[in-house]
């Protein structure tokens, strides 16, 4: 999966990511941890995606925001993928700071376009998703 970052997009994203992640140098590929995660989003596979969630995750899907268990988040993602079957998913920016990595991407699903932000952290057992935001454009 190639990562395309325009200078304009980078400048627009910096305020969003300020304080959360420091921008990384533009990369040709997203961080390795996001390769399977991106695949599961593209495939609409909530089961495999939720395996990457911490036991508790902050999830925001179409303005429904909550901190919830992995099981609850899985159900919310199953419902989302049932309503919006993914057609494409592309990461266009990645950043990292210390033990936190984040990506911003665009999901086309069910004829709609969504902005996706994923924050993964490493608490000693490898990177897992701590925050996932999916908002309709």
Protein Blocks (a to p, Z undefined) as FASTA:
>chain_A
ZZdddfklmmmmmmmmgokaccddddfbdcfklmmmmmmmmnopaklmmmmpcfbdcdde
ehiacdddfklmmmmmmmmmmmmccfbdcdfbdcdehjaccddddddeehiacddddddd
dehiapadfbdcdddZZ
